[in-house]
Structure formats: structure tokens, C-alpha cells
Amino acid sequence: MEATEKVHCLVIGSGPAGYTAAIYASRAGLNPVLYQGIQPGGQLTITTEVENYPGYPEGIQGPEMMVHFEKQAARMGADIRYGLATRVDFTGPVHKVQIDEEKWIEADSVIISTGASAKWLGLESEQRLNGFGVSACAVCDGFFFKGKEVAIVGAGDTAAEEALYLSKICSQVHMIVRRDEMRASKVMQERVKNSANIKIYWNSVTDEVLGDKKVHAVRIHNTKTGVKEEVPVSAFFVAIGHEPNSAIFKPWIEMDEAGYIKTIPGTSRTNIEGVFAAGDVQDKVYRQAVTAAGSGCMAALDAERYLSAKGLH
């Protein structure tokens, strides 16, 4: 295994966490190299309006915001490259990361900010209307449908939480549950069932999200009775979980049962010295752009302290 390049600080991933880490690492003189991964800009590039990130009083489009992040990191001196980390070897004190299955990089410190990907139902209409009423984040996008009827699919704690969140701002929430019971904790289930404006459709699956330019209804069918119905809604929220993009780190990095990287509480440190994690790859609770950016800052500061203590910076 021959490394073709040696770097001080390698950032893997390019959402708010990765770019913020690159900004801080650049300012600290770590000369970071950042690989953007399969989705440069991360999940925000499939979001339309972002209204809850501080500093944008009029709101901003997700892709445009990520261009701002990237430009700022580049202006600070980060070496931003297109490429995907495909393998890692964290056996030694120097960390090895393979890019695009060909080039190996040796790094004194690594910041993992590979994010998480929303799970989707796999409908053509769901992807076509993504950003036009279809969303995988009620906290991000629910506000745009204030006072309107919306649908949400899912049966776990996240779905229950998001349904409750939506019930406070939308006139009616139609909750589509695949089985005759929910996976959510008892207390969350009770709250959902006791909400006057949440209607639960048991044993139901989504056939199609209806709409040309934006969502206007969802067609569902009951798997027990075979009955189909069209429910008029302005938005369709998918809350069937997220998949952390952590597979290549599994042999080395400690993770929870869902694949989220474990960090030492209050830090971005992982179980491997010199390897740090930030953003949604290690956060299944908040999953917001602002919290991801904050954890990217933590990772860069932790990396700087680590390199200083090792006499490498």
C-alpha cells in the first residue's frame, strides 16, 4: 500500500460539518485537504428553502448556502477536491485513506463528516417532487405548510416526534403506518393518539404522491382491506429513518447498532486516536445544519489540539 500523498489534516465529506471543519482547520494552519464525497454539499443540496440557519434573515436556498460554505473554506486555504473515500486503514499512528479506489493518502489527523442519507420509499413521484412538497425533514420544512394539511409516513420515534411537531403548525396531519402498531415508544404513541389533529391510517402503504409541480394529494391503500383512497395534502414527509454513511469505517471505529459513529461525549473524538467525527454521521438526535456546523468546528479544534500535543503542529 503506497501512499501518494501525506497530509496534516484530512476532512472526509462536505456538508456543513465538513466545510466548517475545513474553515477552522485552515485558520489554524493545518492545511486541510477536503474530499467532497458522493454528494458535494451534503443533504442541504436536496433542500430548497433554508429559513432556520442564523445569519440569513430572508432565508436561503440549500444549494446556494453550501456554495457559500465551500467558497469560504477555499478562501481560508482549504484544498477542496472532488473524490470519494472508498477504504481506510486505521491500524497505525498514521491514518491511511483510499480515494476513488486508487489513490492512498496518509493523514496525521482525519475528520469524518460523511453525513447520513434519508431513507426513502422508492417512489418515482417522491423523488420528482422532492423539494416541492416532499421532504425527509419536518423540522426543516414543516413551517412552509403552516395551517395546511400534510401527510407523514413512518412509525418510529422520529416519525411520532415529527408528526407531533407538524400537528402544532399544520391544520391536519395524516400519519401513514404500515402495520397495525407503531414502533415508537409508548409515551410517544400516546401523545400521537391523543392529538386531535393527527389521523392515523393503520395497515397502510403509500402508492403514489400526486402532483405535477407540487404535492396536492397522496394515494394510499389499506393492505388488509385493499381499499384505496386519495388524501388531499400540501406536503408529504418521509420519516422512515436515516442511514449514516459510515460503512467503510466499521472495522475500526466504534458505532451504535444503527451505524452512527460514537464520539466521546462533549468532544468529537472517536475510539481511534487522531480520528474525529462531526455532523450527522455521529448525530441521530438533532440533524440540523447549525448543529452539524458546530460539531465541525469542534472536530477541527480537537484535531488541532491533538496535533499540537503530538508535536505535529
CORFENPE-V309329 format. One record per backbone hydrogen bond with DSSP energy under -0.5 kcal/mol. CO is the residue of the C=O (numbers start at 1). NH is the residue of the N-H. Records with the same first field share a line. If there is no record, write none. Layout:
# CORFENPE-V309329
CO: NH ; NH
This chain:
# CORFENPE-V309329
1: 3
2: 104
5: 106
7: 108
8: 109
9: 11 ; 33
10: 12 ; 111
11: 13 ; 35
12: 113
14: 41
15: 19
16: 20
17: 21
18: 22
19: 23
20: 24
21: 25
22: 26
23: 27
24: 28
25: 30
26: 29
32: 79
33: 11
34: 36 ; 81
35: 13
36: 14
39: 42
41: 44
42: 45
43: 46
44: 47
47: 63
48: 62
49: 51
50: 60
52: 54
53: 56
56: 59
60: 50
61: 65
62: 66
63: 67
64: 68
65: 69
66: 70
67: 71
68: 72
69: 73
70: 74
71: 75
72: 76
73: 77 ; 78
74: 77
78: 80
79: 34 ; 81
81: 36 ; 83
83: 37
84: 86 ; 100
87: 98
89: 96
93: 95
95: 107
96: 89
97: 105
98: 86 ; 87
99: 102 ; 103
103: 99
104: 4 ; 5
105: 97
106: 7
107: 95
109: 10
110: 112 ; 276
111: 12 ; 113
112: 278
113: 15
115: 245
117: 243
123: 127
124: 128
125: 129
127: 130
129: 132 ; 134
132: 215
133: 236
134: 131
135: 238
137: 141
138: 142
141: 144
142: 145
143: 146
145: 148
148: 171 ; 172
149: 234 ; 235
150: 174
151: 237
152: 176
153: 239
155: 183 ; 184
156: 160
157: 161
158: 162
159: 163
160: 164
161: 165
162: 166
163: 167
164: 168
165: 168 ; 169
166: 169 ; 170
169: 147
172: 150 ; 174
173: 175 ; 199
174: 152 ; 176
175: 177 ; 201
176: 154
177: 204
179: 203
185: 189
186: 190
187: 191
188: 192
189: 193
190: 194
192: 195
194: 196
195: 198
197: 173 ; 199
198: 200
199: 175
200: 202
201: 177 ; 204
203: 223 ; 224
205: 207 ; 221
208: 210 ; 219
210: 216 ; 217
216: 233
217: 210
218: 220 ; 231
219: 207 ; 208
220: 229
221: 205 ; 223
222: 226
227: 222
229: 220 ; 231
230: 232
231: 218
235: 151
236: 135
237: 153 ; 239
241: 119
242: 244
243: 117
244: 246
246: 249 ; 250
247: 250
249: 252 ; 253
254: 262
256: 259
260: 256
264: 267
268: 277
269: 264
271: 273
272: 270 ; 275
274: 110
275: 270
276: 112
278: 281
279: 282
281: 261
288: 292
289: 293
290: 294
291: 295
292: 296
293: 297
294: 298
295: 299
296: 300
297: 301
298: 302
299: 303
300: 304
301: 305
302: 306
303: 307
304: 308
305: 309
306: 310
307: 312 ; 313
308: 311
